[in-house]
């Protein structure tokens, strides 16, 4: 028995203001009645004896309801583990656990909340504690919150698979692949290799390849795509399924389409039309079969083309809406509709209804046309695309072969997973299902869970996939009504926007209608909107009631609209506002298109830039209205922000913002420079990247110097040209200096290629070239570290796989600015679950990308009982006549995408708390007398019934654009907009309309950004990376045997080598390595064998052989003394929060150090090269030799290799050391007391410095045993 339908909504009648363009809705819900119904439904939802499926629209407070339900269930279980709550994200699971524990904490403390809606939660928390005391249960949930079983669906699948390793076939738990595409690709390749084998499978592959024009690469791409969604077809492959189920699913779809058409026809319409239609069809057939004697001979009539008309000529019974009637419906469409799909205005003479004796039939035919509703005519037009519900012989054979190939590909993927010891999430879920067993044959694990789980709660149920719903069915397979076990499902079908993650909104609709297995949850609906201001809620109610429509359709992913009622008090700035942009046809993408022609997604630059200026003006206005308010710019696709992001960065005053997964990492300039460096280092003959390397900021050769260097030698490598002293002498003095530094660094790098991991090698070269100094902002440092991590992932057996780098970078995005939380840019998908004071939706006219015409389409279709059926279709062969299954599935997919676009728009509109701004553009038609309609697949097309009057007003007024208040009229609080300033918005729009001046080609000058003075960065005196958790950047150098050259030697930029500096650098490197490896790994006996490696490294710094030998001896003494001293061993031992050679970039220059000279300078080409606005790197690098926390105190220690005794130190040196350490101290903000110290490696003594510049080093009276005993 199906559950009762939700109670009818109480309504009141209201009309919208005519100037808003909002269509009048004859049934606007009454707010007070909705709130009462909401209150009653919330009370029912926490009944622990019943199962429910709850629809909770945006802002309804479903997390609070889930918390209350969980607390209510805790009062009726023996152990808290009997309740399982499942979410889709770890963040949502953590939030639910935090709310439950927080409610229990407030109840234990006796602190009731001040918010009215949380009072009920507090009372339930008190009841849980009372239940625990009465039952004498010591759950200890406040001390052990992990007993609350709140987890994600993916985590649950992993737990199930781990509990039954043999049944799940996973054995020891594998890893989860962050990107499984390489595994799919390899499995497809292994499958294609079977072509070389003999047997039936090779024959199958050969036959399949015939349909792919014998191109294995195309078949490999198809196999790779289908392996990613193998849960949709794998079961059918193993069952040896034929196409009967697919044909049955197709018949169901056609039946459904025809039944809908029958329901749209007026009563008695068929009976009145039938005689006239029979006559017209028979006469038309006769006309076609009797050729005109004067006409030229034609081919014989096509029987297939005449079949529909013949079916109408034989029409006797009323049409019920069955696929067997399809030819007759096609005949009616041919008789009644034009080629464009509209009802005929005139009766064709071929129908034979023009004679005097056929007036009654003609009148009946004409009445039938006039009585045909518009919706019915559209449905009848769609009948033309409905295919025959059966597969042809060629398609049957091909699909059978393909399924056999897919079965082998799935087996190959399992072997790939085993070799890689990692799987994808789909495999975990499939193996979890396997571990649970089938419903008729449950496994031991399923029987155990049947006793352990009493209540199941699912959040965001509208985002479940068929595989996840099947998992839930298995978990609840033994549940019966009234056995005390309950299912609680919460979601909002209007917010189901994750079809690309395999979510199907139709599953929610099916479970609501038919239940889940044997469980029939009662449907409930929430109506409160606790987020948005009343004008926004009412605008959404009236607008989206027309956007969504009144009916659900689980096959096409359509959902009906459910209204909400506002609970917040009015705000003076609350409003919904349109900002139309009218395009001139001369600059529009529709310049040569007819009215209503879809415009391409890539807009002209001027249009996108004008819109970006509008958005900037709206952001400025929102910040002026509420400086502390949050602002979000939400778009349908990342590329829709391509004009706005540069406009934000070009503002004279920096405006911090967060672009959440918007800016591709590969498009950031520092990453492009690093990619150039990586490719050039690994391929000396890569001329393009070597020339780009010379143009990069760390070198910055002018175009004139590049021409002199390489123009007349196209067959020589750039590296070879750099060795030609005569050629390099042609360059300018500046160019010669820049080339000298780059040649020196790269020469050392290439001489020692292969002695380090590629990541450390490239990173070291980048640092030596001054790469960190070229970074413009703090986020760039995070981006470069992400790039180096990519290099690590792309390294296999010590070799960098260059072809993988760009593929890895395509999946990564630049890190958002941590200071820009008040202004966020993101896609609509990313915004789900968030809320902002002001929401701006630009680019509504942008067209969506339709479904691809792949060589094979497959689709999962839900039948009326909620069972999934697989449909497969191949592209029709050449010469195919009539509608095909392929075209029908493609149209069905496009229809689902359009329905999801409605939900996506709803998600964007409901993120706003206070203000919603909508931006779009329209173009006049070719005649210029009306506006053309927006692209059919755009979001603006969905809102056009609301927005058209706004755009027409803007077009007629001549303001491009003009702001207009779009808040709905009657039924809204008119005082809510009393403090709004639409005129200010209009003025801002008008000011922004023209946008920034665009330079002409003659005025354009290329900017060359480069280091002002190339040379060895000062920070390389203490080499490290910014990742303090990694090992030392050049640690491999000291570890090399005496017979090997150290890795990437670096010497100072001065012409005459400094022995003391070289010794200090090498001592610092070894101390970093010792602290990293641990003292146990560095006995004093390990030092003498390293003398040769030290000597070789020192020689590479420019020291002569005798100097290098003497310097190596001194390095050995420094290290031996350090390892022998108690102070030295204490410093290098393990400590809390310890780091060696810790590199920290500061945002501002620390006083009293004067700012350095600008790191960038304009190039020598006059007017062509300009420095960035920063003037120099805003993040100078500070390297702290050793820092850690000991007994609640932060120690900051600097190593000194000077060989003077402490008593001989001058006060100036002490002041210099103290000032240096005080700068380091300012970089730490952990609020701990700080101890500054200097360690003298020559004597092994530790000097603790005071803050007072006049005082001497601190001499402690007594030290604890754990502190350095000889601190001075």
Secondary structure, DSSP 8 states (H G I E B T S, - for coil): ----------EE-----GGG-----TTEE-HHHHHHHHHHHHHHHT-TTS-EEEEE-TTS-HHHHHHHHHHHHHTT-SSGGGEEEEESSHHHHHHHHHHHHHHHHHHHHT---SSGGGHHHHHHHHHHHHHHHHTT----TTT-GGGSEEEEHHHHHHHHHHHTHHHHT--S--EE-S--HHHHHHHHHHHHGGGGS-SHHHHHHHHHHHHTTT-HHHHHHHHHHHHTTGGGTHHHHHTT--SHHHHHHHHHHHHHHHHHHHHHS-TTHHHHHHHHHHHHHHHHHHHHHS--TTS-------HHHHHHHHHHHT--S-----GGGHHHHHHHHHHHB-TTSSB-SS--GGG---SGGGHHHHHHHHHHHHTS-HHHHHHHHHHTT---SS--HHHHHHHHHHHHHHHHHHHHHHHHHHHHTEE-HHHHHHHHHHHHB-SSSB-HHHHHHHHH--EEEESSGGG--HHHHHHHHHHTTT--TTSS-EEEEEE-GGG---GGGT--HHHHHHHHHH-BTTB--EEEEE-EE-SS-HHHHHHHHHHHHHHH-S--BTTTTB------EE-S---TT-EEEEEEEEE-TTTSTTTTS-TT----SS--HHHHHHHHHHHHHHHHHHHHH-TT--EEEEESSGGGGHHHHHHHHT-SS----EETT-SBGGGSHHHHHHHHHHHHHH-TT-HHHHHHHHHSTTT---HHHHHHHHTT-TTS-HHHHHT-HHHHTTS-HHHHHHHHHHHHHHHHHHHTTTSS-HHHHHHHHHHHTTGGGG--SHHHHHHHHHHHHHHHHTEETTEE-HHHHHHHHHT-B----TT-TTEEEEEHHHHTT--EEEEEE--TT-B-------SEEEEEEE-TTS-EEEEEEE---TT--S--HHHHHHHHHHHHHHHHHHHHHHHHHTTEEEEEEEEEEEEB-TTSSSB----TTBHHHHHHHHHHHHHHHHHHHT-SS-EEE----TTS-GGGGTT--HHHHHHHHHHHHS-S----TTT-------BSS-S--GGGGG---S-TTS--TTHHHHHS-TTS--SS----SSSS--HHHHHHHHHHHHHHHHHHH-GGG--GGGTGGGHHHHHHHHHHTT--HHHHHHHHHHHHHHHHHHHHSHHHHHHHS--EEEEEEEEEE-SS--TTS-----SB---SSTTT----TT-S-SS-EEEEEEEEEETTEEEEEEEE---S-GGG--HHHHHHHHHHHHHHHHT--S--EEEEEEEETTTTEEEEE-S-TTS--B--S---TTS-TTB-
